[in-house]
Amino acid sequence: MTAPAQRPSVADGPPVPETGRGAVPLWNIANILTLVRLALVPVFAVLLLHADGRETWWRLAAAVMFMIASFTDRLDGQLARERGLITDFGKIADPIADKALMGTALGSLSALGMLWWWVTVVILVREFGITLLRFWVIKYGVIAASRGGKLKTLLQALAIWIYVLPLGAVPGLGWLTWVSTVIMTAALVVTVVTGGDYVLQAIRLRRSARTTPLQPAAAAQLTTSSGPNADGAAAAERAAK
């Protein structure tokens, strides 16, 4: 008599991925906004650099593009946190899109002779340096985002937006160029100060971790957070907005 065929159990084959309610879809509104911002970066650069920045309407269009991209920078992180749409892809793509937008804007303004190159270099070195610093100390803990970091982002975006506007083509608005210079100076100061503060936080974090032995549960948690996607560092990047 032939034995009835048995239905294979989960243990007999490869593990079945979980697709319950807790699964966050990759194509969600937060990630789509991040991709939109990334796609707007080359469009913004072309509009700003067209005819060496001398075309009024092209400059105006570039200013609109930068404003939209900056708005998505704020919105995608907020939606991801409020609606529980945080994904590994978003953790990686979001800071890349942020740095691409700011780096392109600052580099383009310097290429047009509107912003000193050393200002662009200082800001970009700080931005990329702090991002690397977060990943460097992630096994010891997460460097919390400060209010100064959020103020830095706001000042940088506002100064860049005013720089991009074709103020010279509008009679009576030339004085706003000085306003953008003042705001960019303030942004540069806050950028350097907050960068130094983050470095001090990282040093204290490492020293504290070396002198204070971790409990088994805490060690396991840090090991999990310092995986391939470095969840803690990426989360801090999003919170800094």
DAUR-V141157 format. One line per field, one symbol per residue. phi: phi as a letter, one per 30 degrees, with the letter a starting at -180 (. if undefined). burial: # if it has 9 or more other C-alpha atoms within 8 Angstrom, else .. Layout:
phi: ???
burial: ???
This chain:
phi: .ddddcddddddbdddddbddddcdddcdddddddddddddddedddddehhicdeddddddddddddddddddddddddddcicdbdddddddddddddddddddddddddicbeddddddddddddddddddddcddclcdddcdddddeddddddddddededdddceicdddddddddddddddddddddddddddddddddddddccdddedddddddddcdechedddddddddd
burial: .......................#.....#########.##.###.####..#.##.######.###.##.######.###...##...######.##############.#..#...##..##.###.##.###.#######.#...#####.#############.....##.##..##.##.###.###.##..##.##..##..#.........#..##.##..##########.##
